[in-house]
Amino acid sequence: MAERPTLTGLLDADVAPAFTMLAGVLAALVWSLANPPNYERLVNVGWSSQLMRDVGLSSPHEVASSALMTIFFFGVGLELARERRRGALAHLRHAAAPVLAAIGGMAMTALLTVAAGTLTHEPALRHGWGIPMATDIAFTLGILALVGRRVPTTLRLFLLALAVADDVLSVLVLSVDGATNVHVIGVFAALGVAATAWLLSRHHVTRTSRVIILVALWAALTWANVEPALAGVVAGLLAPYDDDVAPRLEHAANRWSVVVVLPVYALVSCGVPWNHLRWGGTTTTIVVAVIVVRIIGKVLGITAGVTIARRLGLPPPTSISGPVLRAGAVLCAIGFTVPLLFAQALFPTSGATYGAFTVGLLGASVIAAVVGAILLHHHLPSLYGRISEGDA
């Protein structure tokens, strides 16, 4: 008789982040449809504390996007640090392909968004060219977990590295394209904290000191007016992974992400101002364009990036064949965490334009999840029987 899964076992499953985040998305969609004013008050109510406002946490929405998401990205950074030091990303040639694929996917979606805005005479698309660029890490990996154990570990790590690269690069683009005003002194402060963390990484570092580094880096990026959640990735990557502290921190960050961070972020970010949407005209144009651009742009751009990597002699692992790569590229069209951070910097969250981009991103994510999972399910059975997971 098989053992019944425990609650902790369910929370530690690879698919758990996708399910808890999906719960937050559905709650946001239903709540914002049933009672828009009430949902709007929840998301944007201002704190009375001057300190909270001074550190850029003036509303529940900002707490979720700027502070809580740092925990999620910290777990991602620690996982990448583990693989970089003693796993599938230990060699440069393993990391180059996903980075070039990320750049290709970003560039293609941005170009197609501008083209769509030009062809449809829709300025919001031209202005929001950066919104469709980034991939959603939690949902993409969750869909891979749903496909099952047939998915090669190399594909999971390839998509993880790709998603982190285009999240980080997308936020950097957001910081330098004029949507936000970067404070140079804060940038230098962040670089100083990162340099200190790098020097400390050569020695044994306690859990407390690693958390202090994370908080200090978060504060510096907040001061710099650069997306502070990036502090999680940087602090995680710089953490030494040669002791038992980092694995415990990674497990804790992942558990908090599953239980709190991802569902709360989805709840406060994915509500749609339905009462402001007017179907037809601008709204429909933005929704359709975002769906098409996300899926086509990611597939073409990621495939092109990997092709360039191969010609440079830096191919992905051989277990990632052409059909599997294209299926993974479709999954990379899943995304609304960083894309919504980008949209929030450009458009009012209570307006019709933000709502249209939200609907487009959600629509693209649903289509990409279904199509990508079907393609992977179709291509993996015969492939996995021939190629080892550890094949490089």
N, C-alpha and C positions, 0 to 999 in steps of 0.2 A: 504494500500500500504506500503510495507516494505521500511524502510529507506535505502538509498544507503550508503555503508560503507565509512567512511572518510579515508584519508591517515593515520592520526594518529591511527585510529582504526585498520587499516591493519598492521601497524608497531608494534602495541602492541599485535597482535594475536600470539598464541603459535607457529603457524607454520611459522611465519615470519623469524626466524633465519635460518631455513632449506632452505627456498626459496632464501634468499639473499646470503647464502653461496653457494648454488647450482649455482647461477648466476656467482659467482666468479670462481667456479670450471670449468664451461663450457667455460668461457672466457679464463681461463688459458690453457685449453686443445686445444682450437681452435687457440689461439695466438701462442702457442709453436709449433703447427703443421704447421701453415701458414708461420711463420717467426721465426725460432728458434734463429738465432743470435740476432734479435731485442728483443725478449723476454728475452734472457739471459742477455743482457745489462741492461734491465729494472730491473731485479731481483737483479743482483749482482754489479751494478754500485757503486763505492765507493764514499763516501762523502769526500769533501775536508776538512771539519772541523775536527781538531784534537780532539776537545772535544767530538764530536760524536763517534769517534773511541775509545777514552779512556773509554767511558761508554758502549762499546759493541754494538753500533748502527751504524756500518760502512757502511751499505747498506740498501736498502728498505726492503730486506728480513728480516734482523735482526730487523728493526724497527717494522715490522708487527708481527714477532714471539715473540720478547722479550718485546716490549712496548705495542703495541695495544692489544695483547691477555691478558695482565694483566687486562685491563678494563673488558673483558668478564668474566674472572675468578673472578673478584671482584663482579660482579653481581651474579654469582653462589654462592660465599661464603656468600653473604648477604641473598640469598634465603635459604641456609642451616641454617644460623643463625636464621632466622625467624622461620623455622620449628623446629629447635632444642629447641628454647625457649618456643614456644607456639603452636606447630603443631605436625605433625605426627612423628617427630623424637625426641620428648621431652623426651622419656624414652630410656634407654640403650638398652633394648631388641628390640626396633624398629631399632636401628642403627647397631646392631651387624650383623644381617643377610646380609645386603648389603655389609658390609665390608668383611665378610668371603666369600661372593659370588665373590667380586672383586678379592680377593687373589686367589681363586680357578680358576677363568677365566684367570688371569695373569699366574699362574703357569702352567696350562695345555697348553696354547698357547706357552709358552716358551719351555716346554718340547717337544711338538710336532714339533716346529721349529727346535730344535736341532736334533730330530730324523729324520726329513725330510732331513736336511743337511747331516746327517751321511749316510742315505740310498742312497741319490743321489750323494754323494761325492762332495757336493757343499759347499765350505768354507764360501761363503757369507751368507748362511742361518745359519750356526753355529755361525758365528761372529755376525749376526744380530738377534739373538734369542729374543732380547727385543723389536724389532720393532713392532710386531703384538699385543703387550699386551694391549694397552690402548683403551678405548671406546670414541667415539665422542659424547659429551654431546648435542651439538646443533642439530645435525642431528637426533639423537635417540629420543629426545623430540619432534622434528618436525614431525617425523613419527607418534608418539603417537597422536599428535594433528590432523594429517590427518585422523587417524582412527575415531576420533570423541569423543563426550561426554560420550560414553559408557565406555571409559577407566577409571578405578577407579583411584582416586587421589592417593591412596596408591601405585599403580603400578608406577605412574610417579615419586613419591618421592623415591621409592625404586630404580628405575633406575638412578635417579639423584644422590643419595648418592653413588650408586655403581660406576657410571662413574667418579665422583669426586675422590673417593677413589683410583680407579685404575689409574687415571691420576696422582694423587699426588705420589702414590707408584711407578709408572713407572718412573717419573722424579727423584725420590730418587734413584731408581736402576741405572738410567743413570748417576747419580752423583757419585756413589760409585763403578761402575764396571770398571773404568779405561778409559772410553770414554772421560771423562772430568777430569781436574785437579782441585780438590776442594781446596780452600784457607781457612784454618782453622780460621784465624782471621775474615774473612768475615762471616763465619758461626756464630761465637760468636756475631758479631755485629748484625746479623739478629735475633738471639735469644734475644739479649738485646732489640731490637725494639719491638719484639713480646711480651716480658714481660712487657714493658712499655704500649703497647696497651691493654694488659689484665688488668693491674692495672687501666688504664683510663676507661675501659669498665664498671667499677662499678659506674661511675659518668656520669653526662650529658656531652656529647662530641659534640662539634660543627662540622658542615660539613667540615669546613676548616681544623680542627685538624685531622679529619679522613683521609682526602686526604693527609695531610702531613705524617701521619703514613704509608699510602699506598706507597707514593713515597720513604720514608726512607727505608721501608722494601724492596722495589724493588732495591734500590741502594745497600743495604747490600747484597742481594742475587746475584746481578751482580758482586759485589766485590768478593763474595765467589765462583763465577763461578758455581753456582747452577741455574737451570732454573728460571729466574727472574719472569716469569708469575705466578709462585706459590705464589708470594706476594699478588696477588689478592684474592686467596682463603683464605689465612691466615688472611689478613686484614679484609675481609668480615666476617669470622667466629668470629673474636674477637670484631667486632663492636657491641655495645649495640643496642638491637632492641626494646627498650621500649619507644621510642619517635617517633616523626614524621620525624626525619632527615634520619634515615636508609631507610624507604620506598621510600623517594624521591631519595636517592642515588641509591637504587636498580633499580628504574624506569629509572633513567638517564643512569646508566651503561648498562641496557638491551637495551635501545633505541640506544645508541652509538654502541653497539655490532651489532645490526641488520643493521644499516645504514652504518657503516664504518668498524668495526673491522673484522667481519666474512667474508664479501666479499673480503676485501683487503687481508686478510691472505690467503684465498683460491686462489686468483689471483696470489700471489707471491710464493705459495708453491706447487700448484698442476699441474704446467706445466710439461710436460714430454719431455725429450731430445730425441724426436723421431728419429732424425738423428743419434743418437748413439746406438739405439736399434737394435739388430740383432736377429730376431725371430728364435726360435730353440735353442737348447743347454741351456746355462745358463739362458738367459732371460726367456724362457718359463718355465723352472724348477722353478725359483723364483716366477713368477707370479702365476702358478698353486699351488705351495706349500703355498704361503701366503693366497690365497683364501680358500683352504681346511683347513689350520690350524686355520684361523680366525673363521670360522663358527663352525667347529667341536670342536675346543678347547674351545671356549666361552660357547657353550651349555653344554659340559661335565663338564667343570670347575665350572661354575656358579651353575649348578645343584648339584654338589658335595659339594660346599661351603654352599648352603642352607640346604642340608641334614645334614651336620655337625652342623649348627646352630640349626636345629630342635632337634638334639640329645642332644645338650647342653641346651635345654629348652629356646632357643632364636629364635623362628620361625618368619618368615615374617608375615604380616597381613593375615588373613584367606581369604581375598578377592583376594589374589594372589594364585590361584590354580596351580596344577602341569602343565596343558597345557598352562596356561597364563604365568607361569614362564618360560617355555621353549620358548614360542614365544618372551618374553622379552629378553631372553638370545640370541636368534638369532639376535635381533636388536642391541645387544651389540657388534656384529661383525662389526657394522658401525664404522669406525674410520680412520682418517688420520691427525688430528691436532697434538696431542702428538706423535703418531707413526712417523710422518714425522720429528718432532723435534729430535726424537731418530735417525732416518736414517741420518739426516743432520750432526749429531755428528760423524757418523761412515763412511760415504761415501761421496765423492764429489758430489755436487748437479747437476753437468753437466755430470756426468758419466752414463754409461749404467746400473750399479748395482742399483743406486738410482732410475733411471727411471723404472727399473723392479719392485722394491718394491712399487713405486708410483702406477703403473698400477695394481699390485696385490691388494693393499689396496683399490683402487677405485673400482676394480671389486668385491671384497668381500663386500664393502659397498653397492653397487647396489643390489647384490644378497640378502644380509641380509635385506635390506630395503623392497624389494618386498616380500620375503618369510615371514619375520616377520609380515608385515602388513596383509598379507593374513591369517596367523595363528591367529593373534589377532582378525581380523574381523570374523573369523569362530567361535572362542571360546567365545567371549565376550557377544553376544546378550542374550543367556540363562543365563549366569553367572550373568550379571548385574541386571537381574530382581530379583535374589534371594538374592544378598549380597549387603549390603549398602556400599557406598564409604568410610565411616568412620569406617568401621569394622576393629577392630584390632585383 
